[in-house]
Amino acid sequence: MSDEHHDEWKKLAVFAVISGLFGLLALLVSHSYPPGNSLHWISTLLLALSCLAGGWDALIDGWASLREKRVDVHTLMILVAGGSWIIGHPEEGALLLFLFSTAGAIEHYAMFRTRGAIDALLDRAPKQARLIENDGKESIISVSALKPGHQIIVLPGELVPADGQVVSGESSVDESTLTGEAKPVDKKTGSFVSSGTLNSWGRLVVLVTKAEKDSSLQRIVTLIREAQESKAPAQRAIDRWGDIYAIFTLSASLIFFLYHYYVLHNPMMGGETSALYRAMTLMVVLSPCALVLSVPSAILAAIAAGARQGILFRGGAAVERLSGVNTICFDKTGTLTSGEPVVASLEVYPPENRQKTLSALLSVESNSTHPFAAGILKACRAEGAQCLSVKGLANFPGKGISGEIDGVTWKIGGRDFVGCAALPSTNTDSGAIISEVWASDGTSIARVTLVDEVREQSAATLSALHQLGIHTIMLTGDREEAAAVAAKKVGVEKFAAALSPEAKMQMVRKISSEGHLVAMVGDGVNDAPSLVAADIAIAMGSRGSDAALESSDVVLMDDKIEKLLNAIELSKAARTAIRINIIISVGAALTMATIVIFQGATLSLGVMVHEGSTVIVCLNGLRLLAHRPKA
């Protein structure tokens, strides 16, 4: 199947209509001028034109396959159509090619619809932006000319031209194109906005942070297109055996012909009992059209449907395998919790070094991408801390970060990494999820106590997973106490705390080695190794790090944990559609082959059953485009 042009289905549809019209005209002329009449040749000419229109695309594709020393379904159809003329049944050859071209048009239309759902994302991308010049004047420039550091104006009702941060103004932004979530998101100074989203009511001044090619919208489209090119395991298996099956079909038909001609002594050509007629009928019913389409029609539709819901499947394998997951491991911070911890206390010892220590904490932590960083920076700025020059920055995933200020090395992270002595516990709510970040230069110590909140839907999502028979495990680098509180609140079955990225990865591998099909859900750099180790990697996309996104098979674009249930539901629907398609395609082929071999059937019946099953398979896959989550 060729998908080089989105309008391919229109061309095939036109050929199919022309083929059908010529075929009907031939039938009418043949009725008016039966064989023996001097004008009967008009009917034969019309049948030839019908075959030419219906078989043109198959002829081109079949010839291309033969030049590559391959035999595919197009070759088989052309052979049968040609054979029908040889045995004196050109009308059945015309019917075959008409139905084959019609099924091809429907097939290409199904694929066009799945790609159209993705192209709609790019259609939402604005082409121009309102740039604020250095002198304060506005000018209209191409979005492709925008660079990080430019400031742009987004008026009410306009699409955001580029990824950026709001410098001034307030509004609500519809992010449904990226996340599938129709509810507008409030934006104010400091908020981030993404290209292709719709500004609702306020005027925003946005500082561009990414060029067009690196924008969220472009990244999503790239991910989905890569996914649609990535075949599912079942599809790869069908492709791998496709040519062999075509040769088997040819061989079986040849053996069937020889049996009828030499053993049963049927005539070589003639009526429906002739050896060549029976062999061609068998060739038609065994041709793997429907089987070849059984997987991609469902996979591509599922990928497109997921994209509309804010779920990015990065390939057919992800769609196919997620439905079989029986164990899911979760990161804690930013996955099961909001990922936006609030600073409950900020202690410095000795107290007289508070300003110096907080400025060092602010300066080094501003280079961190950890979910705790935003809250810490906010608390330090609130106390007037100053951002200082930092040299020799070093990041230690899962442990902390270090940097040199005025020749002194500061370490920020867990207490063991920093090397601080224990301090008295702070007075916080015993039911809160408490995390600690430490900082020290060897003489001064800072302890930041943060309180995180469980996501509103985390407990309900895990409960629903348990009802599906899926085991849940929380893996976190946080302290045992904080992990225990979070585990209790969300209802996870098991948890492990104080894990380094390597330990997380080893834990995932151990669970997988025990025979479980494991999915890992995470959002941070320190989750990347465990995401790679999992059978299915699922990233929280909106706030997820680039490393987590690149390591993932599935991306939940709006960071809503409940979308995990939607993804599993869609994967199961795709698996069901694939199984139904395979049953239809294989069942139709085997049933008709049995009838042809032991009883005999007309070529017309074989053609209609064969092409009918192909159409049904396409439409069954296409229905996934209308899939909506149950909840």
C-alpha positions in Angstrom: 0.0 0.0 0.0 1.3 3.4 -0.9 0.7 6.4 1.3 2.9 8.9 -0.4 -0.1 11.1 -1.3 -3.1 11.8 0.9 -5.3 12.1 -2.2 -4.4 8.6 -3.4 -7.7 7.3 -2.3 -9.5 9.9 -4.5 -7.6 8.7 -7.6 -8.4 5.1 -6.8 -12.1 6.0 -6.1 -12.3 7.6 -9.6 -10.7 4.5 -11.2 -13.2 2.3 -9.3 -16.2 4.4 -10.4 -15.0 4.4 -14.1 -14.4 0.6 -13.9 -17.9 0.1 -12.4 -19.6 2.3 -15.0 -17.9 0.6 -17.9 -18.8 -2.8 -16.4 -22.5 -1.8 -16.1 -22.5 -0.5 -19.7 -20.9 -3.7 -20.8 -23.6 -5.7 -19.0 -26.4 -3.6 -20.7 -24.8 -3.9 -24.1 -24.3 -7.6 -23.7 -28.0 -8.0 -22.8 -29.0 -6.0 -25.9 -26.5 -7.5 -28.2 -25.8 -11.1 -27.1 -22.9 -13.2 -28.4 -23.3 -13.8 -32.1 -24.6 -10.3 -32.7 -22.4 -8.1 -34.9 -22.4 -5.4 -32.2 -21.4 -7.7 -29.3 -17.8 -6.5 -29.7 -18.9 -3.2 -28.0 -19.5 -5.2 -24.8 -16.1 -6.8 -25.0 -14.5 -3.4 -25.5 -16.3 -1.9 -22.5 -15.2 -4.9 -20.4 -11.6 -4.3 -21.4 -11.9 -0.6 -20.5 -13.5 -1.6 -17.1 -10.5 -4.0 -16.5 -8.0 -1.3 -17.5 -9.5 1.3 -15.1 -10.0 -1.2 -12.2 -6.6 -2.8 -12.6 -4.4 0.1 -13.5 -3.1 0.7 -10.0 -2.7 -3.0 -9.3 -0.8 -3.4 -12.6 1.7 -0.6 -11.6 2.2 -2.0 -8.1 2.4 -5.6 -9.3 5.0 -4.7 -11.9 7.0 -2.9 -9.3 7.0 -6.0 -7.1 8.0 -8.3 -9.9 11.0 -6.0 -10.7 12.0 -6.5 -7.0 11.6 -10.3 -7.6 8.6 -10.3 -5.3 5.1 -11.6 -5.7 2.3 -9.7 -3.9 -1.4 -9.5 -3.9 -1.5 -7.1 -6.8 0.3 -9.6 -9.0 -2.2 -12.3 -8.0 -5.2 -10.2 -8.9 -3.7 -9.3 -12.3 -3.0 -13.0 -13.0 -6.6 -14.0 -12.1 -8.1 -11.1 -14.2 -5.9 -12.1 -17.2 -6.8 -15.8 -16.7 -10.5 -14.9 -16.7 -10.2 -13.5 -20.2 -8.2 -16.6 -21.4 -11.0 -19.0 -20.2 -13.8 -16.9 -21.7 -15.1 -15.2 -18.5 -14.0 -11.6 -19.0 -17.0 -10.3 -17.0 -15.7 -12.0 -13.9 -12.3 -10.5 -14.4 -13.9 -7.0 -14.7 -15.9 -7.7 -11.5 -12.7 -8.7 -9.7 -10.8 -5.6 -10.6 -13.7 -3.3 -9.9 -14.1 -4.7 -6.4 -10.4 -4.8 -5.9 -10.0 -1.1 -6.8 -13.0 -0.2 -4.7 -11.5 -2.0 -1.7 -8.2 -0.3 -2.4 -9.9 3.1 -2.4 -11.6 2.4 0.9 -8.3 1.1 2.3 -6.5 4.3 1.3 -9.3 6.4 2.6 -9.0 4.7 6.0 -5.3 5.5 6.1 -6.0 9.1 4.9 -8.4 9.6 7.7 -5.9 8.5 10.3 -3.2 10.8 8.9 -5.7 13.6 8.5 -6.3 13.6 12.3 -2.6 14.2 12.7 -2.3 16.8 9.9 -5.1 18.7 11.6 -2.6 19.5 14.4 -0.3 21.2 11.9 -3.2 23.1 10.4 -3.7 24.7 13.8 -0.1 26.1 13.7 -0.1 29.8 12.9 2.1 31.1 10.1 2.7 34.6 11.4 3.5 36.3 14.7 3.3 39.8 16.1 6.9 40.7 17.0 7.8 43.5 19.4 10.8 45.3 17.9 13.7 46.7 20.0 12.1 50.2 19.6 8.8 48.9 21.0 7.0 48.9 17.7 5.1 45.9 16.4 5.7 44.0 13.2 4.3 40.9 11.5 6.9 38.2 10.7 6.9 34.6 9.8 6.7 32.1 12.6 9.7 30.3 11.1 11.8 33.5 11.7 11.1 33.6 15.4 14.1 32.9 17.7 14.4 32.3 21.4 14.6 35.7 23.1 12.1 37.4 20.8 9.0 38.9 22.4 5.6 38.5 20.7 2.1 39.6 21.3 -0.8 37.2 21.3 -4.3 38.8 21.1 -7.6 37.3 22.2 -8.8 34.7 19.7 -5.4 34.1 18.2 -3.3 31.0 18.2 0.0 31.1 20.1 2.8 31.2 17.5 5.6 29.7 19.5 6.5 28.0 22.8 7.3 30.7 25.4 6.8 32.2 28.8 4.2 34.9 29.6 6.0 38.2 30.3 2.9 40.2 31.0 -0.9 39.8 30.7 -3.5 37.3 31.9 -5.8 35.0 29.9 -7.1 31.4 29.5 -5.6 29.2 26.8 -7.3 26.3 25.1 -4.7 23.5 25.0 -7.0 20.8 23.6 -5.0 20.4 20.4 -2.0 19.2 22.4 -3.6 17.6 25.5 -7.1 16.6 24.4 -8.4 18.5 27.4 -11.2 21.0 26.4 -11.1 23.0 29.6 -9.1 26.3 29.2 -6.0 26.7 31.3 -5.4 30.0 33.1 -2.2 31.8 32.2 -0.4 34.7 33.9 3.0 36.2 34.2 5.5 33.4 34.5 3.2 30.7 32.9 4.4 28.8 29.9 2.4 28.6 26.7 2.7 26.2 23.7 2.5 26.8 20.0 -0.8 25.9 18.4 -2.9 26.6 21.5 -5.7 29.1 21.4 -5.6 32.3 23.5 -9.2 32.9 24.8 -9.8 36.4 26.2 -6.7 38.3 27.3 -3.7 40.0 25.7 -0.4 38.2 26.3 3.1 39.3 25.8 5.2 36.1 25.4 9.0 35.6 25.5 9.8 33.0 22.9 11.8 30.1 24.4 11.9 27.6 21.4 12.3 28.0 17.7 9.5 26.6 15.5 11.2 23.3 14.7 11.7 22.6 18.5 8.1 23.6 19.5 5.8 21.3 21.4 3.4 21.1 18.4 6.2 20.1 16.0 7.5 17.6 18.5 4.1 16.0 18.9 3.6 15.8 15.2 7.0 14.3 14.7 6.4 11.7 17.4 3.1 10.6 15.9 4.5 10.4 12.4 7.3 8.3 13.7 4.8 6.2 15.5 2.7 5.6 12.3 5.8 4.5 10.5 6.7 2.1 13.3 5.0 -1.3 12.7 3.4 -3.4 15.4 4.9 -6.8 16.1 1.9 -8.5 14.5 2.2 -6.4 11.4 6.0 -7.1 11.1 5.2 -10.8 11.3 2.5 -10.5 8.6 4.9 -8.5 6.4 7.7 -11.0 7.0 5.6 -13.9 5.8 3.6 -12.0 3.2 5.8 -12.8 0.2 6.1 -16.4 1.3 2.3 -16.6 1.6 1.9 -15.2 -1.9 4.2 -17.8 -3.3 2.2 -20.4 -1.3 -1.0 -19.2 -2.9 0.5 -19.4 -6.4 1.9 -22.9 -5.6 -1.4 -24.2 -4.1 -3.3 -22.9 -7.1 -0.9 -24.5 -9.5 -1.2 -27.9 -7.7 -5.0 -27.5 -7.6 -4.9 -26.9 -11.4 -2.7 -29.9 -12.1 -4.9 -32.1 -9.9 -8.1 -31.2 -11.7 -6.4 -31.4 -15.2 -4.3 -34.6 -14.8 -6.1 -36.5 -12.0 -9.8 -35.6 -12.5 -9.3 -35.0 -16.2 -11.3 -31.8 -16.2 -10.9 -29.6 -19.3 -8.1 -27.0 -19.1 -10.4 -24.1 -20.0 -14.1 -23.6 -20.4 -16.9 -23.5 -17.8 -16.9 -23.4 -14.0 -15.6 -27.0 -13.7 -12.5 -26.3 -15.8 -9.1 -26.8 -14.1 -8.0 -23.2 -14.8 -11.3 -21.7 -13.6 -11.2 -23.7 -10.3 -7.5 -22.8 -9.8 -8.1 -19.1 -10.3 -11.0 -19.1 -7.9 -8.7 -20.7 -5.2 -6.1 -18.1 -5.9 -8.6 -15.3 -5.3 -9.9 -16.6 -2.0 -6.5 -17.4 -0.7 -5.1 -13.9 -1.5 -4.0 -12.1 1.7 -5.6 -8.7 1.1 -7.7 -8.6 4.2 -5.0 -10.2 6.4 -2.4 -7.7 5.3 -4.7 -4.8 6.3 -6.0 -6.4 9.5 -3.3 -4.9 11.8 -2.3 -1.5 10.2 -6.0 -0.4 9.8 -6.5 -0.7 13.6 -3.1 0.5 14.7 -3.1 3.7 12.7 -6.6 4.6 13.7 -5.7 4.0 17.4 -2.7 6.2 17.2 -4.8 9.0 15.6 -7.6 8.6 18.2 -5.1 8.7 21.0 -3.6 11.9 19.7 -6.9 13.6 19.8 -7.3 12.6 23.4 -3.8 13.8 24.4 -2.3 10.3 24.4 0.7 9.8 22.1 1.5 6.2 21.2 5.0 6.2 19.8 4.6 3.2 17.5 2.4 0.2 16.7 4.3 -1.9 19.3 3.2 0.5 22.1 -0.5 0.2 21.0 -0.3 -3.6 20.8 1.7 -4.2 24.0 0.0 -1.8 26.5 -3.2 -3.9 26.4 -1.2 -6.8 27.9 0.4 -5.0 30.8 -0.2 -6.6 34.2 2.2 -4.6 36.4 2.7 -0.8 36.4 5.5 0.9 38.3 5.1 4.6 39.2 7.5 7.4 40.0 6.1 9.4 43.0 6.9 13.1 42.5 5.3 14.6 39.5 3.5 11.4 38.6 1.3 10.3 41.6 1.8 13.6 43.3 1.3 17.1 41.8 5.1 17.6 41.4 4.8 21.1 42.7 5.9 20.8 46.4 5.4 23.8 48.6 8.2 24.8 51.0 7.0 24.3 54.5 10.2 25.4 56.3 13.6 26.7 55.3 16.2 26.3 58.1 19.8 27.5 58.0 22.6 26.7 60.5 24.3 28.8 61.8 21.4 31.4 61.5 23.9 34.3 60.9 24.8 32.7 57.6 21.2 32.7 56.3 21.5 35.3 53.6 24.7 33.8 52.2 23.4 30.3 52.3 20.0 31.1 50.7 21.8 33.0 47.9 24.0 30.0 47.3 21.0 27.7 47.3 19.1 29.9 44.9 22.1 30.2 42.5 22.9 26.5 42.3 19.3 25.2 42.4 18.3 27.6 39.5 20.2 25.2 37.3 18.2 22.2 38.4 15.3 20.6 36.5 14.1 18.7 39.6 10.4 19.2 40.5 11.5 20.6 43.9 13.5 23.4 42.3 10.6 25.7 41.5 9.3 25.8 45.1 12.8 26.3 46.6 13.6 29.2 44.2 10.4 30.9 45.1 11.1 30.6 48.8 14.6 31.9 48.5 13.6 34.9 46.4 10.9 35.7 48.9 13.6 36.2 51.5 15.7 38.5 49.2 18.3 35.9 48.1 20.5 37.0 45.2 21.5 35.0 42.2 25.3 34.6 42.1 27.7 33.4 39.4 28.2 29.6 39.5 31.1 27.6 38.0 31.7 23.9 37.7 28.1 22.8 37.7 27.7 19.1 38.0 24.4 17.2 38.0 24.0 13.8 39.7 20.7 12.3 38.7 18.8 10.9 41.7 21.3 12.4 44.1 21.7 16.2 43.7 23.6 19.0 42.1 26.8 20.8 42.9 28.5 24.1 41.9 31.2 26.4 42.9 30.5 30.0 44.2 33.5 32.3 44.9 35.8 29.3 45.0 33.6 27.3 47.5 31.8 24.2 46.4 28.1 23.9 47.4 26.2 20.6 47.3 22.4 20.4 47.1 20.4 17.2 47.3 19.7 14.4 49.8 21.5 14.5 53.2 23.8 11.6 52.4 24.9 13.3 49.1 25.5 16.6 50.9 27.2 15.0 53.9 25.3 16.8 56.6 24.7 15.8 60.2 21.1 15.0 61.2 19.0 17.9 62.5 15.8 17.8 64.7 12.6 17.1 62.9 10.4 19.9 61.8 6.8 20.2 63.0 4.6 19.3 60.0 1.3 17.6 59.5 1.9 13.9 60.1 -0.4 13.0 57.1 1.6 15.2 54.7 4.0 14.0 52.1 7.2 15.5 53.4 10.4 15.7 51.5 13.7 17.3 52.4 16.4 19.0 50.4 19.8 19.8 52.0 22.5 22.2 51.0 26.0 22.7 52.5 29.4 24.1 51.7 30.9 22.3 54.7 30.4 25.3 57.1 26.8 26.2 56.6 23.8 23.9 56.3 20.4 24.5 54.9 17.4 22.1 55.2 14.4 22.7 53.0 11.2 20.8 54.1 8.7 20.5 51.3 5.1 19.3 51.3 3.7 17.7 48.2 0.1 16.9 47.4 -1.3 13.7 45.8 -2.9 14.2 42.5 -6.6 14.4 42.7 -7.2 11.4 40.5 -4.3 9.2 41.6 -6.2 7.1 44.1 -9.1 6.6 41.7 -6.8 5.7 38.9 -4.9 3.1 40.9 -8.2 1.6 42.2 -9.4 1.3 38.6 -6.1 -0.4 37.6 -6.6 -2.9 40.5 -10.1 -3.7 39.2 -8.5 -4.5 35.8 -6.2 -7.0 37.6 -3.1 -4.8 37.2 -0.5 -4.7 40.0 0.8 -1.3 41.1 4.2 -0.5 42.6 5.6 3.0 43.5 9.4 3.5 43.0 10.9 6.7 44.4 14.1 8.3 45.3 12.5 10.1 48.2 12.7 9.2 51.9 11.0 6.2 53.4 8.7 8.3 55.5 7.5 10.5 52.6 7.1 7.4 50.4 5.0 5.6 53.0 2.6 8.5 53.4 2.2 8.8 49.6 1.7 5.1 49.2 -1.1 5.0 51.7 -2.8 8.0 50.2 -2.9 6.7 46.6 -3.5 3.1 47.5 -0.5 1.6 45.7 0.0 -2.1 46.5 3.8 -1.9 47.1 6.5 0.7 47.2 10.2 1.1 47.4 11.9 4.3 48.6 15.4 5.9 48.6 16.2 4.4 45.2 18.9 5.8 42.9 18.1 5.8 39.2 20.1 2.6 38.8 18.2 1.0 41.7 14.9 1.9 40.0 16.1 0.4 36.8 17.2 -2.8 38.5 13.9 -3.1 40.3 12.0 -2.8 37.0 14.2 -5.4 35.4 13.7 -7.8 38.4 9.9 -7.5 38.2 10.0 -8.1 34.4 12.3 -11.1 34.8 9.6 -12.7 37.1 7.3 -13.0 34.1 5.4 -9.7 34.4 4.7 -7.4 31.5 5.8 -4.1 33.1 4.9 -0.5 32.4 6.8 2.3 34.0 5.3 5.8 34.5 7.6 8.7 35.1 8.5 12.3 34.3 12.0 13.1 35.3 15.6 12.7 34.1 16.1 10.2 36.9 13.2 8.1 35.5 14.8 7.6 32.1 16.8 4.5 32.9 13.8 2.7 34.5 11.6 3.8 31.5 14.1 2.2 29.1 14.2 -1.0 31.2 10.4 -1.3 31.2 8.4 -3.3 28.6 6.3 -0.2 28.1 7.5 3.3 29.1 4.9 5.9 29.8 5.9 9.6 30.3 4.0 12.5 31.8 4.4 14.7 28.8 3.5 18.3 29.8 6.1 18.7 32.5 8.2 15.6 31.5 11.8 16.0 30.8 13.1 15.5 27.2 15.0 12.5 28.4 11.8 10.9 29.8 9.9 11.7 26.6 12.6 10.3 24.4 12.7 7.1 26.5 8.9 6.6 26.3 6.5 4.5 24.3 3.4 6.4 25.4 3.2 10.1 26.4 0.3 11.5 28.5 0.4 15.0 27.2 -1.6 16.9 29.8 0.0 15.2 32.8 -3.3 13.7 33.9 -2.7 10.4 35.5 -6.2 9.2 34.7 -5.3 9.4 31.0 -3.4 6.2 31.7 -6.7 4.4 31.9 -7.8 5.9 28.6 -4.6 4.7 27.0 -5.1 1.1 28.3 -8.7 1.2 27.2 -7.8 2.3 23.7 -5.0 -0.3 23.5 -7.4 -3.0 24.4 -10.0 -1.7 21.8 -7.2 -1.8 19.2 -6.2 -5.4 20.2 -9.9 -6.5 20.0 -10.2 -4.9 16.5 -7.0 -6.6 15.4 -8.2 -10.0 16.6 -11.6 -9.5 14.9 -9.9 -8.5 11.7 -7.6 -11.5 11.7 -10.6 -13.8 12.4 -12.6 -12.2 9.6 -9.7 -12.4 7.1 -8.4 -15.8 7.9 -11.9 -17.2 8.4 -13.2 -15.9 5.1 -10.1 -17.3 3.3 -10.2 -20.7 4.9 -14.0 -21.1 4.5 -14.0 -20.2 0.9 -10.9 -22.2 0.2 -12.6 -25.3 1.7 -15.7 -24.7 -0.4 -13.7 -24.2 -3.6 -11.6 -27.4 -3.0 -14.3 -29.8 -2.0 -17.5 -28.4 -3.6 -16.5 -25.7 -6.1 -17.7 -22.1 -6.3 -18.0 -19.4 -8.9 -15.2 -16.9 -9.3 -17.7 -14.1 -8.8 -18.6 -15.5 -5.3 -14.9 -15.9 -4.4 -14.2 -12.3 -5.5 -17.1 -10.9 -3.5 -16.2 -12.7 -0.3 -12.5 -11.8 -0.7 -13.1 -8.1 -1.4 -15.9 -8.0 1.1 -13.7 -9.2 3.9 -11.1 -6.6 2.9 -13.6 -3.8 3.1 -15.0 -5.0 6.5 -11.4 -5.2 7.9 -10.7 -1.6 6.8 -14.0 -0.3 8.2 -13.5 -2.2 11.5 -10.1 -0.6 12.0 -11.5 2.9 10.9 -14.2 2.8 13.6 -11.4 3.3 16.3 -11.2 6.9 15.1 -14.5 7.5 16.8 -13.3 5.9 20.0 -14.0 7.9 23.2 -13.0 7.0 26.7 -15.8 5.5 28.8 -15.2 7.7 31.8 
